[in-house]
Amino acid sequence: MAPRWKWKGAEAKALAEPVSTTISELRSSLIRSEASGFLSSCSILLVVEPEQAELLDNGCFGRPIVSAEKDKRWFQLSLEEAFFLFHNLKCIKISIQDRFLDNETEVWRIMKSKKANFPVYYKAYSHLRSKNWILRSGLQYGVDFVAYRHHPSLVHSEYAVLVQPGDGYGGNFRLRVWSDIHCAVRLCGSVAKTLLVLYVNGDCKGEDLSSCLENYTVEEQTITRWSPEQSRENETSDQSRVNARTIKPLTSS
């Protein structure tokens, strides 16, 4: 699927400002300022400088929070976003009850207690983020994430992402029967997205964070609707053309 650009000139802008460069600039800036956030319910509140707020927006991390402060900006990060900045990029600090958490395993354990299946969703999130895909919540489409090739202001999302945990998490599959798959694929087709299923297999054994993450594997699978009209071979006989007209492609109602 080719990118669907939102406006003329968006492609040139995206090529001039690749996601990897934006992430690199954001990481350097956050490290220099020793940016920190604190745990609030099931999210992380991060306070940054105005220029860093722009970099966070360009990198699509978190949501800005309206504040009266002029010299500071607040961002609300999901647990997956915060841990990616904390663990993968190592560019922010996290505190809880005014105490900085230096131990990554401790942060991991706390986030696991805040969100069911956090290890599975984080593994899926970091899997795509590490490939420079931009991820946003897919709640409005009934999926876990939507994936963009470039910034959402430049291009429409290409994939609707469903995360499927392995048997170690009770087999909590949402695509158990054909009707589930059919509904998901029809919805994705109606909003011009491809359904991407990430099967996260493995289990978190022990307390060592590295061992936990290494124990997981991610299998990617795209699911699309088959159109017999588009897939059949070209036929030349009159009878074939008559028969072909009775074959209609699957269309959304």
Secondary structure, 3 states (H helix, E strand, C coil): CCCCECCCCHHHHHHHCCHHHHHHHHHHHHHHHCCEEEEECCEEEEEECHHHHHHHHHHCCCEEECCCCCCCEEEEEEHHHHHHHHHHCCCCEEEECCEECCCHHHHHHHHHHHCCCHHHHHHHHHHHHCCCCEEEECHHHCCCEEEECCCCCCECCCEEEEEEECHHHCCCCCCCCHHHHHHHHHHHHHCCCEEEEEEEECCCCCCCHHHHHHHCEEEEEEECCCCHHHHCCCCCCHHHHHHHHCCCCCCCC
